[in-house]
Amino acid sequence: MSSDVLAALVGLIGGLVLGLAARLGDFCTLGALESAAYGRDQRRLRLWGVVLAIAISGAFLAEAAGLADLNATFYHMIEWNPLASIFGGLMFGYGMALAGNCGFGALARFGGGDLRSMVVVVVMGIFAFVTLSGPLAPLRIMLFPQVEATTPQGIAHWLSTRTELPPLTFALPIAAAFLIWALAYGPLRQDKRRLLWGAAAGLAVVWCLVATSYLSAESFGEVVVEAPSFTAPLGRTILYFMTSTAGGITFSVGLVAGVLGGAFIGSAIRGLFQWEACDDPRELGRQVWGGALMGIGGTVALGCSVGQGVSAMSVLAFSAPVTLIAIMVGGLLGLRRLIHGYQPR
């Protein structure tokens, strides 16, 4: 098999695990924010601590063992633009609330039979490419230029250059802090199902980094070192399924297909698969706007809630915590607007 097909298989396996984690472990960005802010239940939010602890520790242990090249990810290769992280993150988060899901969550719900989420996925993928290489690309480049990095763009690697200590020295305490924060919440400690799938989601990210690092070395850079993200990959997958071109079959295509397959299997296991459609034009319009905002915002910020919030965080990129916080703030603002904006006066 060609290196591109192998990369797609890597993405397929990682996506399957993430799709199962979404449907069997309730791993979801907006759901975590909503249940913590309005449901007084922090289990889904604190589950992120488990995912991040496993992803960070696994990624840096793999790097220390020579199995992963974290510096080859584009999170480390592009100079961090704080304005892009803040603006794109806020736009993505607000769009996520309008749409009712992030790109990953929409894929997972689509795999469970929700046709409304298919609209979000398609619109988000289209607007990602409108911003990446279409009519909005010149404006994006002018406002948020992407410059090749000449210095380390990750917290652990930056500290390593100044102390001459290995990056793992700084990564493991951060991972431990996330795990302690997660397990300090009693209801999550008792929820073994969520803990299991949170760990699986973190390992899926590590798997993608390790496997694409190997393929990149074997193919002399033909395969890019990647981890899960769901902004531009949605657009690439749509183009591939329409034309079989747009770069051909890649990690992104396998990843998206894997999440759909994993979500379908997970929904079937829990008996949750059900065809659903939108019967409210206002709701459909809100989801279209939300998908468009996520496509634009995720491209500007160089990643979505999973791309920046988990994958970039796993390599401790400078952009990751700022973008994730911006996404959370945007999501909370959007939820507040939805909940209070539609209450009877």
C-alpha positions as CSV (number, residue, x, y, z in Angstrom):
1,M,0.0,0.0,0.0
2,S,1.1,3.5,-0.7
3,S,2.1,5.8,2.2
4,D,-1.1,7.9,1.7
5,V,-3.3,4.8,2.1
6,L,-1.4,3.8,5.2
7,A,-1.9,7.3,6.6
8,A,-5.6,7.0,5.9
9,L,-5.7,3.7,7.8
10,V,-3.9,5.4,10.7
11,G,-6.6,8.1,10.7
12,L,-9.3,5.5,10.3
13,I,-8.2,3.6,13.4
14,G,-7.8,6.9,15.4
15,G,-11.2,8.1,14.2
16,L,-13.0,4.9,15.1
17,V,-11.8,5.2,18.7
18,L,-12.8,8.9,18.9
19,G,-16.2,8.1,17.4
20,L,-16.7,5.4,20.0
21,A,-15.5,7.7,22.8
22,A,-18.1,10.3,21.7
23,R,-21.0,7.9,21.7
24,L,-20.0,5.5,24.5
25,G,-18.1,7.9,26.7
26,D,-20.0,11.2,26.0
27,F,-16.8,13.0,25.0
28,C,-18.1,16.2,23.6
29,T,-16.9,19.9,23.8
30,L,-20.2,21.7,23.8
31,G,-21.9,19.0,26.0
32,A,-19.1,19.4,28.6
33,L,-19.6,23.2,28.7
34,E,-23.4,23.0,28.8
35,S,-23.6,20.4,31.5
36,A,-21.1,22.2,33.7
37,A,-22.5,25.7,33.2
38,Y,-26.2,24.9,33.3
39,G,-26.6,21.3,34.5
40,R,-24.3,21.5,37.5
41,D,-22.6,18.3,36.4
42,Q,-18.8,18.6,35.7
43,R,-18.2,15.0,34.8
44,R,-18.0,15.7,31.0
45,L,-15.9,18.8,31.5
46,R,-13.4,17.1,33.9
47,L,-13.2,14.2,31.5
48,W,-11.1,16.5,29.4
49,G,-8.5,16.4,32.1
50,V,-8.2,12.6,31.6
51,V,-8.0,13.0,27.8
52,L,-5.3,15.7,28.0
53,A,-3.3,13.9,30.7
54,I,-3.1,10.7,28.6
55,A,-2.5,12.6,25.3
56,I,0.3,14.8,26.8
57,S,2.1,12.1,28.7
58,G,1.8,9.6,25.9
59,A,3.0,12.1,23.2
60,F,6.1,13.2,25.2
61,L,7.0,9.7,26.3
62,A,6.8,8.6,22.7
63,E,9.0,11.5,21.7
64,A,11.5,10.6,24.4
65,A,11.6,7.0,23.1
66,G,12.2,8.3,19.6
67,L,8.8,7.2,18.3
68,A,7.2,10.6,17.6
69,D,8.5,13.8,16.1
70,L,6.4,16.4,17.8
71,N,8.4,19.3,16.3
72,A,7.2,18.2,12.9
73,T,3.6,19.0,13.6
74,F,2.4,22.2,12.1
75,Y,1.5,23.5,15.6
76,H,5.3,23.8,16.1
77,M,6.3,24.7,12.6
78,I,4.2,27.9,12.3
79,E,4.9,31.0,14.4
80,W,2.1,31.4,16.9
81,N,-0.2,34.3,16.2
82,P,-2.1,35.2,19.5
83,L,-4.7,37.3,17.7
84,A,-5.5,34.4,15.4
85,S,-6.0,32.1,18.4
86,I,-8.2,34.6,20.2
87,F,-10.3,35.8,17.2
88,G,-10.6,32.4,15.6
89,G,-11.3,30.6,18.9
90,L,-14.1,33.0,19.9
91,M,-15.7,32.7,16.5
92,F,-15.4,29.0,16.5
93,G,-16.9,28.7,20.0
94,Y,-19.8,31.0,19.3
95,G,-20.5,29.1,16.1
96,M,-20.3,25.8,18.0
97,A,-23.1,27.0,20.4
98,L,-25.3,28.1,17.4
99,A,-24.8,24.8,15.6
100,G,-25.3,22.7,18.7
101,N,-22.0,20.9,18.2
102,C,-18.4,21.3,17.1
103,G,-17.1,19.7,14.0
104,F,-16.2,16.5,15.8
105,G,-19.5,16.4,17.7
106,A,-21.5,17.0,14.5
107,L,-19.7,14.1,12.8
108,A,-20.4,11.8,15.8
109,R,-24.1,12.8,15.9
110,F,-24.3,12.3,12.1
111,G,-23.0,8.8,12.7
112,G,-25.9,8.3,15.1
113,G,-28.4,9.3,12.4
114,D,-28.8,13.0,13.1
115,L,-29.2,14.5,9.6
116,R,-29.2,18.0,11.1
117,S,-25.5,17.4,11.9
118,M,-24.8,16.5,8.3
119,V,-25.7,20.1,7.4
120,V,-23.3,21.4,10.0
121,V,-20.5,19.1,8.7
122,V,-21.0,20.1,5.1
123,V,-21.3,23.8,5.7
124,M,-18.3,23.8,8.1
125,G,-16.2,21.9,5.6
126,I,-17.1,24.3,2.7
127,F,-16.4,27.5,4.7
128,A,-13.1,26.0,6.0
129,F,-11.9,25.9,2.4
130,V,-13.5,29.3,1.6
131,T,-11.2,30.6,4.2
132,L,-8.2,28.4,3.6
133,S,-7.8,28.8,-0.2
134,G,-11.0,30.4,-1.4
135,P,-12.4,34.0,-1.6
136,L,-11.6,34.7,2.1
137,A,-8.0,33.4,1.9
138,P,-6.4,36.8,0.9
139,L,-8.2,38.5,3.8
140,R,-7.1,35.8,6.3
141,I,-3.5,36.0,5.1
142,M,-3.5,39.8,5.4
143,L,-5.0,39.8,8.9
144,F,-3.4,36.6,10.3
145,P,-0.2,35.8,8.4
146,Q,1.3,32.4,8.9
147,V,5.1,32.7,9.3
148,E,7.4,29.7,9.5
149,A,8.7,29.4,13.0
150,T,12.4,29.8,13.8
151,T,12.2,29.1,17.5
152,P,10.3,26.5,19.5
153,Q,6.6,27.0,19.5
154,G,5.8,24.6,22.4
155,I,5.9,25.2,26.1
156,A,7.9,22.2,27.0
157,H,10.3,22.5,24.1
158,W,10.8,26.3,24.7
159,L,11.7,25.6,28.4
160,S,13.9,22.7,27.3
161,T,16.1,25.1,25.1
162,R,16.6,27.4,28.1
163,T,17.3,24.8,30.7
164,E,18.9,22.0,28.7
165,L,16.5,19.6,30.4
166,P,14.4,17.2,28.2
167,P,10.9,18.4,27.2
168,L,9.5,15.4,29.1
169,T,10.6,17.0,32.4
170,F,8.1,19.8,31.9
171,A,5.4,17.8,30.1
172,L,4.8,15.2,32.8
173,P,3.9,17.6,35.6
174,I,1.4,19.4,33.3
175,A,-0.2,16.0,32.5
176,A,-0.3,15.1,36.1
177,A,-2.0,18.4,37.0
178,F,-4.7,17.7,34.4
179,L,-5.2,14.2,35.8
180,I,-5.4,15.4,39.4
181,W,-7.9,18.1,38.4
182,A,-10.1,15.5,36.7
183,L,-10.0,12.9,39.4
184,A,-10.6,15.4,42.2
185,Y,-14.2,15.4,41.1
186,G,-15.9,12.4,42.9
187,P,-18.7,11.7,40.4
188,L,-16.1,11.3,37.6
189,R,-14.0,8.9,39.7
190,Q,-17.1,6.7,40.1
191,D,-17.9,6.8,36.4
192,K,-15.7,4.0,35.1
193,R,-17.3,4.1,31.6
194,R,-16.3,7.7,31.0
195,L,-12.9,7.3,32.5
196,L,-12.2,4.3,30.1
197,W,-13.3,6.2,27.0
198,G,-11.5,9.4,28.1
199,A,-8.2,7.4,28.3
200,A,-9.0,5.8,24.9
201,A,-9.5,9.2,23.3
202,G,-6.2,10.4,24.6
203,L,-4.4,7.2,23.4
204,A,-6.0,7.7,19.9
205,V,-4.2,11.1,19.7
206,V,-0.9,9.5,20.7
207,W,-1.5,6.7,18.2
208,C,-1.9,9.2,15.3
209,L,1.2,11.1,16.3
210,V,3.4,8.0,16.6
211,A,2.1,6.3,13.4
212,T,2.3,9.4,11.2
213,S,5.8,10.1,12.6
214,Y,6.8,6.6,11.4
215,L,5.2,7.1,8.0
216,S,6.7,10.5,7.6
217,A,10.2,9.1,8.2
218,E,9.6,6.1,5.9
219,S,8.2,8.3,3.1
220,F,10.8,11.0,3.5
221,G,8.3,13.6,4.5
222,E,5.6,12.7,2.0
223,V,3.2,12.0,4.9
224,V,2.8,14.8,7.4
225,V,3.0,14.2,11.1
226,E,-0.6,14.8,12.2
227,A,-3.1,14.3,15.0
228,P,-6.9,14.6,14.9
229,S,-8.5,17.9,13.8
230,F,-11.9,18.6,12.3
231,T,-11.9,21.9,10.3
232,A,-9.9,21.7,7.1
233,P,-10.1,17.8,7.1
234,L,-13.9,18.0,6.7
235,G,-13.4,20.1,3.5
236,R,-10.7,17.7,2.2
237,T,-12.9,14.7,2.8
238,I,-15.9,16.3,1.0
239,L,-13.7,17.2,-2.0
240,Y,-12.2,13.7,-2.0
241,F,-15.6,11.9,-2.0
242,M,-16.8,14.2,-4.8
243,T,-13.8,14.1,-7.0
244,S,-11.3,11.5,-5.7
245,T,-8.8,14.3,-6.0
246,A,-8.0,17.2,-3.7
247,G,-4.8,15.5,-2.5
248,G,-6.2,12.0,-2.9
249,I,-6.9,9.7,0.0
250,T,-5.1,11.0,3.1
251,F,-5.0,10.8,6.9
252,S,-7.9,13.4,7.0
253,V,-10.2,11.2,4.9
254,G,-9.5,8.2,7.0
255,L,-10.0,10.2,10.2
256,V,-13.4,11.5,9.2
257,A,-14.6,8.1,7.9
258,G,-13.4,6.6,11.2
259,V,-15.3,8.9,13.4
260,L,-18.5,8.3,11.4
261,G,-18.0,4.6,11.6
262,G,-17.1,4.6,15.3
263,A,-20.1,6.8,16.1
264,F,-22.4,4.5,14.2
265,I,-21.1,1.5,16.1
266,G,-21.3,3.2,19.4
267,S,-24.9,4.4,18.7
268,A,-25.9,0.9,17.7
269,I,-24.4,-0.6,20.9
270,R,-26.3,1.9,23.1
271,G,-29.4,1.7,21.1
272,L,-29.3,5.4,20.3
273,F,-29.2,5.2,16.5
274,Q,-32.2,7.1,15.2
275,W,-32.8,9.1,12.0
276,E,-33.5,12.7,13.0
277,A,-34.3,15.7,10.8
278,C,-34.8,19.4,11.4
279,D,-38.4,20.6,11.4
280,D,-37.8,24.1,12.5
281,P,-36.4,26.5,9.8
282,R,-35.1,28.9,12.4
283,E,-33.1,26.1,14.0
284,L,-31.7,25.0,10.6
285,G,-30.7,28.6,9.9
286,R,-28.9,28.8,13.2
287,Q,-27.0,25.6,12.5
288,V,-25.9,26.9,9.0
289,W,-24.6,30.1,10.5
290,G,-22.9,28.1,13.3
291,G,-21.2,25.8,10.8
292,A,-20.0,28.7,8.7
293,L,-18.5,30.5,11.8
294,M,-16.8,27.3,12.8
295,G,-15.3,26.8,9.4
296,I,-13.9,30.3,9.3
297,G,-12.9,30.4,13.0
298,G,-11.3,27.0,13.0
299,T,-9.2,27.8,9.9
300,V,-8.0,31.2,11.4
301,A,-7.1,29.5,14.7
302,L,-5.4,26.6,13.0
303,G,-7.7,24.0,14.6
304,C,-11.0,23.3,16.2
305,S,-11.9,22.3,19.8
306,V,-10.2,18.9,19.2
307,G,-7.4,20.1,16.8
308,Q,-6.2,22.9,19.2
309,G,-7.9,21.7,22.4
310,V,-6.5,18.1,22.3
311,S,-4.0,17.6,19.5
312,A,-2.2,20.9,19.9
313,M,-2.4,20.6,23.6
314,S,-0.9,17.1,23.4
315,V,2.3,18.7,22.0
316,L,1.9,21.7,24.4
317,A,1.9,24.2,21.6
318,F,1.7,27.9,22.7
319,S,-1.5,28.3,20.7
320,A,-3.4,25.4,22.4
321,P,-4.4,26.9,25.9
322,V,-5.2,30.3,24.5
323,T,-7.3,28.9,21.6
324,L,-9.1,26.4,23.9
325,I,-10.0,29.2,26.4
326,A,-11.2,31.4,23.6
327,I,-13.4,28.5,22.3
328,M,-14.8,28.0,25.7
329,V,-15.6,31.7,26.2
330,G,-17.2,31.9,22.8
331,G,-19.2,28.8,23.5
332,L,-20.5,30.1,26.8
333,L,-21.4,33.4,25.2
334,G,-23.3,31.5,22.5
335,L,-25.1,29.3,25.0
336,R,-26.0,32.3,27.1
337,R,-27.4,34.0,24.0
338,L,-29.4,31.0,23.0
339,I,-30.8,30.2,26.5
340,H,-31.7,33.8,27.5
341,G,-32.4,35.1,24.0
342,Y,-35.3,32.7,23.5
343,Q,-36.9,32.9,26.9
344,P,-40.4,34.5,26.9
345,R,-40.4,38.1,27.8
